[in-house]
Amino acid sequence: MLSCKSGVGPLKTGSGEVIVSDVEKAEVLNTYFTCVFTVDNGIFPDFGRRVDKNIFISEIDFFSADIVKVITQMKNVKTADPHGFNNCFLKRLKFILAGPLSIVYVHIFSVGKIPNAWRIANITPVFKHGISSDVSNYQPISLTLVFCKIFERILKLQMLSHLLENNLITRQLNFYIAFQFRLNSGLYLVLFCLFVFFLCRFTAIYTHYLP
């Protein structure tokens, strides 16, 4: 069993070769994570309408006050995102940034296209269990842009509110969803994808893997 006290220790390839170089380890992990991802086939499921045709959500409000509230509720994390920003930085300047961010978010939503810069994430491999030299025992943890997280969170809150008001989900289900959001931030993206289904299609997300 190969191990390492910090970071990712030596890894074994499928042929049994031991890899110790950080660059080679990143490439092996990148290859593995890519092969286990689900490729979007571009086919959307057919959902039957459960409400009247006059009930729909076509706009999302990005008010400065809501942006300040979301930033305030974010954890005090000092880990920098791919662009070098972190939650603590945003919290200190939240009242200054709220106005410009509101304008940016409204524009992004109006064009229905995510900026290419938001498609970048730092992926860090985290060891789960078993033999540490086996790449299948690592799971990717994504560190996305903090500005994108704020955008997603506002979308989530307003979409959940719309679903509750029109009895499309129950209060119990809303509690479960909220609980799952705390466990898995990737669910933010699920709701976001459901919304932009009416606006645009996503292209592949470029990710940068770190050893």
C-alpha positions in Angstrom: 0.0 0.0 0.0 1.4 3.3 -1.0 0.6 6.3 1.2 1.4 10.0 1.7 0.8 12.1 4.8 -0.3 15.1 2.7 -1.7 15.6 -0.7 -1.9 12.7 -3.1 0.7 9.9 -2.7 2.1 7.7 -5.4 -0.5 6.2 -7.7 -0.7 3.1 -9.8 -1.8 3.0 -13.4 -3.9 0.2 -14.9 -0.7 -1.5 -16.1 0.7 -1.4 -12.5 3.2 1.4 -13.1 3.9 3.6 -10.1 3.6 7.3 -10.7 5.2 9.9 -8.4 5.3 13.0 -10.5 2.7 15.6 -9.7 2.0 16.3 -13.4 1.6 12.6 -14.2 -0.7 12.1 -11.1 -2.8 15.0 -12.2 -3.2 13.5 -15.7 -4.1 10.0 -14.4 -6.7 11.4 -12.0 -8.0 13.7 -14.7 -8.4 10.7 -17.1 -10.2 8.7 -14.4 -12.6 11.5 -13.3 -13.4 12.2 -17.0 -14.3 8.6 -17.8 -16.7 8.3 -14.8 -18.6 11.5 -15.7 -22.0 11.2 -17.4 -22.0 12.7 -20.8 -25.0 14.8 -21.6 -26.9 13.3 -24.6 -28.8 16.5 -25.2 -32.2 14.8 -24.7 -34.6 16.5 -22.3 -37.2 14.4 -20.5 -40.9 15.1 -21.3 -42.5 16.7 -18.3 -46.3 17.0 -18.2 -47.7 20.3 -17.2 -49.2 20.3 -13.6 -50.4 23.9 -13.4 -52.4 26.2 -15.6 -50.6 27.8 -18.6 -50.8 31.2 -17.0 -48.5 30.0 -14.2 -44.9 30.1 -15.0 -41.6 31.8 -14.0 -39.9 33.8 -16.6 -37.7 36.2 -14.7 -35.4 36.1 -11.7 -34.9 39.2 -9.6 -31.3 40.0 -8.7 -31.8 42.7 -6.1 -28.8 44.2 -4.3 -30.4 43.4 -0.9 -30.7 39.7 -1.8 -27.1 39.6 -3.0 -26.0 41.1 0.3 -28.1 38.5 2.2 -26.6 35.6 0.3 -23.1 36.8 0.8 -23.7 37.3 4.5 -24.9 33.7 4.8 -21.8 32.3 3.1 -19.3 30.5 5.2 -16.1 32.3 6.2 -13.9 30.3 3.9 -10.5 31.7 2.9 -9.8 29.2 0.2 -9.4 31.1 -3.1 -11.5 30.2 -6.2 -9.9 29.8 -9.6 -9.8 33.6 -10.0 -8.2 34.2 -6.5 -11.3 35.4 -4.7 -12.8 33.9 -1.5 -15.8 34.3 0.7 -14.1 36.5 3.3 -13.1 39.0 0.6 -16.7 39.2 -0.6 -18.1 39.6 2.9 -15.9 42.6 3.6 -17.0 44.4 0.4 -20.5 43.0 0.1 -22.2 46.4 0.2 -19.9 47.8 -2.5 -20.1 44.8 -4.7 -23.9 44.1 -4.5 -24.9 46.9 -6.9 -22.4 45.9 -9.7 -23.1 42.2 -9.2 -26.8 42.9 -9.6 -26.2 44.5 -13.0 -24.0 41.7 -14.1 -26.4 39.0 -13.0 -29.3 40.6 -14.8 -27.3 40.8 -18.0 -26.2 37.2 -17.8 -29.7 36.0 -17.2 -31.1 38.2 -20.0 -28.7 36.7 -22.6 -29.2 33.2 -21.3 -25.5 32.3 -21.5 -23.0 31.6 -18.7 -19.6 33.4 -19.1 -16.8 31.1 -20.2 -14.9 32.2 -17.1 -17.6 30.6 -14.9 -17.1 27.3 -16.6 -13.6 26.9 -15.0 -13.2 25.1 -11.7 -10.3 23.7 -9.6 -10.8 20.0 -9.0 -9.1 18.6 -6.0 -8.9 14.8 -5.6 -10.0 13.7 -2.1 -9.2 10.2 -0.8 -12.2 8.2 0.2 -11.1 4.8 1.5 -9.2 1.7 0.5 -5.8 1.7 -1.1 -4.5 5.2 -1.6 -2.6 4.2 -4.8 -5.8 3.3 -6.5 -7.2 6.2 -8.5 -10.8 4.8 -8.2 -10.6 5.5 -4.4 -10.5 9.3 -5.0 -13.4 11.6 -5.6 -13.2 15.0 -7.2 -14.1 18.1 -5.2 -14.9 21.1 -7.3 -14.0 24.6 -6.2 -16.1 27.0 -8.4 -16.2 30.7 -8.6 -17.7 32.5 -5.7 -19.6 34.9 -8.0 -21.2 32.0 -9.7 -22.2 30.5 -6.4 -24.1 33.7 -5.5 -25.8 33.6 -8.8 -26.9 29.9 -8.4 -28.1 30.5 -4.8 -30.4 33.3 -5.8 -31.8 31.2 -8.6 -32.4 28.3 -6.2 -34.2 30.5 -3.6 -36.6 32.0 -6.1 -37.2 28.8 -8.0 -38.0 26.9 -4.7 -40.3 29.8 -3.7 -42.2 29.5 -7.1 -42.5 25.7 -6.7 -43.9 26.1 -3.2 -46.4 28.8 -4.0 -47.8 26.8 -6.8 -47.9 23.5 -4.8 -45.5 21.8 -7.2 -43.5 20.6 -4.2 -44.6 20.1 -0.5 -43.1 21.8 2.5 -41.7 18.5 3.6 -39.9 18.0 0.2 -38.6 21.6 0.4 -37.1 20.8 3.8 -35.4 17.7 2.4 -34.1 19.7 -0.6 -32.7 22.4 1.7 -31.0 19.7 3.7 -29.5 18.1 0.6 -28.3 21.4 -0.6 -26.2 21.6 2.6 -24.7 18.2 1.9 -24.2 18.6 -1.8 -23.7 22.0 -3.3 -23.9 20.4 -6.7 -27.6 20.4 -6.4 -27.5 24.1 -7.0 -26.5 23.3 -10.5 -29.4 20.9 -10.9 -31.9 23.6 -10.3 -30.0 26.0 -12.5 -30.0 23.6 -15.4 -33.8 23.1 -15.0 -34.2 26.8 -15.4 -31.9 27.5 -18.3 -33.7 24.5 -20.0 -36.0 27.2 -21.2 -33.2 29.6 -22.3 -30.2 27.8 -23.6 -28.1 24.7 -23.7 -24.9 24.2 -21.9 -21.6 23.4 -23.5 -19.0 21.2 -22.0 -17.4 22.6 -18.8 -13.6 22.9 -18.9 -12.0 21.9 -15.6 -8.5 22.2 -14.4 -7.3 19.4 -12.2 -4.9 19.9 -9.3 -2.7 17.1 -7.9 
